[in-house]
Amino acid sequence: METYNRLMTKSKDLILLKTALSLVRWDYETYMPPKGLMLRSEQLSVLQKLVHRMTTNPEIGKLLDELESTSSKLNEVQNRNVFLIRREFNKETSVPEDLAAKIAKQQPISVTSWKKAKAASDWKIFEPDLQKTVDLARQRAEFEMKAKEIPILYDNMLDEFERGITASEIAKVFGELRDKLVPLTRKYAEVSNDFDSTFLSKKVPIDIQRKIATDLATLVGYDTVTDQAGGRIDEVEHPFTSGYYDDVRITVKYHENNVSSAIYAILHEAGHALYEQNLNPDWKFQRIGWFTSYGIHESQSRFVENMIGRSPEFLSFYLPRLREITGGSFPRVDDDTFIKAMNLVEPTLIRIEADEVTYSLHIIIRFEIERDLFSDKISIDELPQVWNEKYSEYLGIDVPSDASGALQDTHWASGYFGYFPSYALGNIYDGMLLEKMQQDIPYWLSGVSKGEILPVIDWMKNNVHLKSDLYNPADLIEKVTGKKMTAKPYLDYLEKKYTTIFGF
């Protein structure tokens, strides 16, 4: 069909521009010299203008009108492409071009301001730029609400990352999580309290940790070393993944006295990268070829990080390998000690270093803060105080500084309001996916104990990755598992795992 093919040509051009834009953003997080900030800000602004113009091209609207009037002649994939492109066309058409450019220009400025504030542990340094970012995000959301017919401001922001979900739905399932996880945290933390895990703080040189990172990435199927490699590992303040199909890059922050932080950052980001690289190749450069949602994305990263990487089977397999790579830098401990140390439940300040039990509580705190911020119940200058109060209430710990408190994450600086819930939704999805996978390949952990990770990745590839954006996230999970979203499988997984490891 000529009309459909013309639409796909325009879609491909837009995707190529967006992926080029993501590389420019990757550069300012990795190798851009400090003096380049304002130049990069201007470049991003111009590129975002081009994206906005291409997305809102009136010809696309005409093509969509024509295709929608003959939708019965299109197949499932074609209709999905039309639906997704229409959704973005309506949304972007509602947003003034100069506002889109202002947001793109402000982002690197806010990120740089956040970095300075975090280094100084001073919220006030960041506050003015965060206020600008929040104001711009609010303006954009107010325009988009009308186009998407979503009546609540924060629901519109959530919809950007998890299509179709609302704050009330998240609050319900997060409430289920919180009510179970707070007492579980106290229970498991007591058992972990007297366990000596100080050996994990032994100095491991950064150059050795780089070798560990490459080894782990290769083990799970993320290639950074061969002449067919589609990935690379770089170093940043806050780990992230960026890329599209054949060029997907991950980043990590190394700490000499915390090798486990790098281990799990690499596994987490490699999980993200594998999802991107395993999207349906037949749909490359089509809108349907994007990933389903950020919650599904987080389910893939956290499955590799936790359900594989923190499993007793994987840890028993990897310990001898870790000793060999470190060449004596890592202490000699037995399997049981290593497994327990890597799975201790310790309420901590830092989200990305949190254990499986407490992690979702970090996300619930951020969700509640965002929801209240955009409901005008709290203001920017109150965020650190509210943050500290919730950490005391949910995790029972005091926050000693802004750097280890409200300044620890880059998401707000980048304007990613509505993103945080994706992490805990990813945990919930993982529980449901694990339950189904165990029915399909019940001996998967036996394979993991021998370093055979790829059968698990292949199951995810066939059931999740290759579906790309054919379905909304809730529909995808229900099609794969046969169930609507529920936290029960994830909570059951935690109780079973920790009972096995700690013997109660």
N, C-alpha and C positions, 0 to 999 in steps of 0.2 A: 504493500500500500504506500503510495508516494507521500501522502500527508504524514503518515507515521514515520517513514524513513527521514523526512525532513526534520521532524521533531527530534529524532534520535541523533541526527547530525549536530543539531544545536545543543542537545544534552551532552554529547561527547565533548564539544568545545568548552562548555561550562565546567565539566568535570576536570578537564586538563588544566584549566585556569585555577580551579580551586586547589588541586593537588600541588600546583606550582606555588600557590600562596602558602600552603602548609609547609613547604620546604623553606620559604623565607622566614616563617615563624620559627621553624626548627632551628634555623641558623642564629636567630637573635637569642635563643635560649642556650646555644652551645658555643659557637665560635666567633660571634660578632664582637669586635673590639668595643670597649666602653664608649668611645667617641662617636660610634656609629648610631647611637640611640635615636637621635632626632631625625637623621636621614632615613633610618629604617621605619620610623613612625610615619614619615611622609610617604614612603614607598608602600607601606601597608594600606594607608589611606587611599592611594590611587588605585591599587589593585582591588581593594574592596569596592570601590566605585565601579570598576569594570565588571566585577562579579554581579553587583546589584543591577547594572544596566543589562547585562546578558540575561539574567534571571527574569527581569521584568520586560524584556523585549515584547512589544505589542504583537509581533508576528507569532510568538509562542502562544499568546492568548488566543489568536485566531485559529492556530493549528489545534489547540486543545478543544475549542468550541466545535470544530468540525469532527474531531475524533470522538468526542463525547456524544455527538448526535448519531453516531454509527457504532456505538460501543458493542453492539451485539455481533458485529463482524470481527471483533478483536478477540484474541485468545487471553488466557488468564494473565500471562506475563505482560502482554501489551497493555491490557487494562490496568494492571498494577503500575506500570510505568506512567501511564496517563494520570492515574490518581495521584501518585507521588509528585509528579511535576506540577500538576494543578495546585496541589497543596502548597508547594513552595512558591509558585507564581503568585497566588493570591496573598500569601503572607508577605513576600518581598514587595509586591506592588503596593501594599498598605504602608510600607516604611519609606519615608523620604530618603532620597539618595544622600543628602548632606548629613543626615543622622547616622546612616550606615558608615559613612566615611569618618565621622567624629568618633564613633565607637572603635573602629579599627585604629585610628590615630591614638586614642587614649590608652588602648590595651598595653602596648609596650612601655608607656610612661608609668602606668600603674604597677606593672610587674617590676620595673626597676625601682620604683618607690617602695614596694613591698620588700624587695631584697635588702634595701638599705635599712628599712625599719626592723626587719628580722635580725640583721647583723648587729644593730644597736639595741635590740629588744625594746623598741619604743613605738608603741601604737600610734602616738601622735604624729610621727613622721608620715605614716601611711594614711591616716584618716582623711586628709583633704582629697587625695587622689581616689581613695575608695568611695568617697561621697560622690565624686564626679562619675565614677563607673556605675554606681548604683542608680544615680539620676538618669544616666543614659540608658541603662538596662530597663528602667521603669518606663521611660518614654517609648522605647521600642516595643515593649510588651503591651503597652496601652494601644498602640497602633495594631499590633498583631491580633489582639483579643477580638477585635471586630471582624477581621478577615477569617479567623478560625472559629468564630462563634463560641469562644470560651469565656464565660462571664467573670471569672475570678483571675486576678492578676498573676498570682503565684502558680495557679494551675497551668496558665499559659507557659510559664517558664519551665515547669516540670515536663510539659508536653514536648518541649524542644528536645529533651533527652530520652524520655520514655513515653512514646506516643500513646495517647489515650488514657493515661493514668491521671488521677486527681490527688490533691493533698489529703482529702478525707479518706480515700482508699489507702494511701500510704500510712496515714496516722493509725488506721485500724490494724494493719498488719505489723507496723512498727510497735504498736502498743502490745501486741501478742509477743513480739520479740523481747521488748523491754521488761515485761512482767516476768518472763522466764529467765532472762539473762542476768538481771540484777542479783537474784538469789543464787544463781549458778556461779556467778563471779565470786561471790563471797565464799561459797562452798569449795570451789576448786582453788581459789587463792590461798585458803587456809592450808591445803595440802601442799601447795607450791612454796609456801612461806619459808620452810626450813630447808628447802633443797638448795644445794650449793651449785650454782651455774656460773660461777665466776670464771671458769675456764673459757667460756665464750668471749670473755673480755681480753683474752691474751692477744698481744699485738700480732697481726698478720699484715705484712707489708702490702701496700697498694698494688705493686706490680704482680704479686702473687694472687691477690684478689681478682685482678683482671684475667688471669689464667683460669681461675675458678669460674668466673662469669662466662667465659667463652666455652668452657667445658659443659656447664649446665645448659647453656643455650643450645649447644649441639646435641646434647642428650635428649632434649625434648623436641628436637626437629627444627630449631630455628638456626638457619645456616648463616654464619658470618665469615666463614673462612675459605670456602671453595671458590672456584672460578665461576660458579653458578649462584653465588650468594646473593640473596635479596635483602640482607639485613646488615646492620652494624650496631655497635655498642659505643655510646659516648657518655661523658660525665657532666652532670648538671647539679644544680642546687636541689631540685625536686624531680624525681624520675617521671618520665612520661614516654608514650609511644606515638610515633607520627609516620604516616605513609599510606600507600595505596598499592595493593596487589604485589607488584614486582620490586618495590622499593619501600620497605617498612623498617623504620629505625627505632631502636630502643635506647633509653638512657638510664643511668644509675648514679647514685652518690655513694662513694666508698668512705668507710670509717675504719681507721687502722685497728681500733680496739673493739670492733663490732662486725666481725665477718658475717654473722648470721643476717645482718641487715642487708648486705649486698646479695647474699644467697637468695633471700626471698624477694628482693626488688627485681632481680634478674628473672626469677621464675614467674613473677607477676607480669612483668612487661613482656616477657616472651609469650605468655598466654595471650596477651592482647595482639601481639604481632602475628602469631599463628592464625588467629581468627581472620585478620586482615588478609593474610596471604592465601588462606583457603576459601575465600569467598568464591562464589560460582564464576568460573572463568568464562562461561558462555554469556554472562551478563556484564562483563567488563565494559566500562564507559557508558553503561546504562544506569539510570537512576535506581533501578531495582537491585543493582549490583553493590550498593552500599550495605553496611552492616544493619542489623535489625534495630538495635537501640543501644544506649550506653549501659543499661542494666544487663542486657545480654552480653555486651562486651565485658563488663566486669565479672559476669559469671564465668567467662572463659579464662580470664586472667587469674581469678581467685581459685578456680578449680585446679589449675596447674600449680599455683603457689601453695595451696593448703591441702586439698584433698589428695593430691599426689605428693607435693613437696614436704608436707608435715606428717605424712603417714609413716607409721613405724616401719613398714616395708621399704619405702624409699630411703629413709634415713639409715636403716641397716645396710642397704646396698651402697649408699653414697659415702658412708664414713671412711672405709678403707681408701676410697678414691680421694677424699678430702685430705687424708693423711699424706698420700703420695704426692699430691700437687703442692701442698704446703711444705713438704720436705722437712718435717719436724717442727714447723712453726705452730702447728695445731697440737694441743695436748693429747696424750694417749688416754682415752676413756673408753669404757665398754659401751655396747649398743644401748643397753637399758638407760644408762646415764645420759647418753647423747639424745635419745628419743625424748626422755622426760624434759631435758633442758630446752629442747626446741619446741616443746609444747606446754611450757609452764603458763599458768594463768596469773598474770601480774597486772593489775590496773596501772596503766602508764599514761603519761601525758601525750605521747606522740602517736598519732593515728597509724602512720605507715609502719610502725614497729609493734603494733598491738597484736596480741594473740587472737586466736579464732573466737574465743568466747567473748572477749571484751570489745572486739573490733566494731561490731554493729552498734554498740552503745555510743562510740565516737560519732558514728554517722547519724544516729538518732538525735544527738545533741545539735549537730550542724543543721539537720532538717528543721528542727523546732526553732532554731534561731532564724533561719532564712524565712520560714513561714511567718514568724512574728515580725520580722523586719519589713516584709512586703505587705503585711497587714497593718502597718503603722502602730504596732504595739511596743516596739523598741526602736531606738535611733542608733545611728552609727557610733556615736561616742559611748553608748551603753554596751556595745558588743563585748568588750573584754570582761566587764563585770558579770554579764549574763552568762558568758562562756564559763567563767570561773565557778559560778554558782552551780551550774549544771554538772560540771566535772566533780564537784564535791558531792552533789546529790546522787548521781548515777554511778560514779566510779570510786567515790570515797577518797579522792585525792585533792590536795591543794595545788593550785597552779602558781609557781614561784615567779614566772616572768612572762612577758608578752610573746617572746620568741618561742617558748614551749607551750604557749596558749593560743590565742586567737590569730597569731601571725604565722603559725606553723605551715599552713597550706597556701598554695598559689592560686587556687580556684577563684576566689573572690577577686583577686587582683586581675585575673584574666576575664572577669565578667561572666563566669560560668555559674550563674545562680540557677539552682534547680538540678545541678549535676550530682551533688553529694548523695542524695537518696539512691542513686544508681548502684553504689557500692554495696549497700545492705540488701537491695533488691537482688543484686548478683549473688549474694549468699543464699537468699531464699530460693532463687532459681536453681542454684547448685544442689541444694538439698533435694529438689524435685528431680533434677536431671540424674543425680547419683542413684536415686531410688530406681529410676527406669533403667539406667545403664547396668546396674547390678542384676537386673532381670535378664538383660540381653547378653552380657558377658560376665557371669558370676565369678569367674576366677581372675579378674583383672588385676587384683592386688598381688596375686601370685606372680604374675608377669612383671609387675612393678618391682617386686623384691629381687628380680634378676636384671633390672635396668631396662625392661621392655616397656617403654612409655608409649611408643607409637600406636599400638592397638587402641589405647584410650583416646589419643588425639584423633585417630581415624573415626572412632565412634562419634566424637564431637563434630568432626568434619561432615560426616554423612547426615547427622541429625540436626545440626545447628548451622555450621559454617556455610555449607552449600545452599542453604535456604536464603542466605543474604537478606534482602528486605522484602521478600515475598509476602510476609505476614507481619502484622503488628505484634509487639512482644508478648502480650497476654495470649494472643491466638497461637503463636509459635509454641509457647510453653505447654498450652493445653493440647496442641496437636502431637507434640513429642511425648508428653507424660500422661495424657488422658485426664488431667486434673486442672482445676482452676487454682490460682495462686494461693498458696498456704505456707506458713512458716513451719508447720509441724515436721516435715521430713528433715529440715535442716536442724531443728532442735533435737530431734531423735538421733541424728548423726552425731551431734556434739556429745550428747549424754553417753551414747554407746562407745564412742572413741575414747573419751576421757575416763570412763569407768574401766575400760580395758587397759589403758596406759598406767593409771594410778591405782588400780586394784580396789575400787569401791563402787 
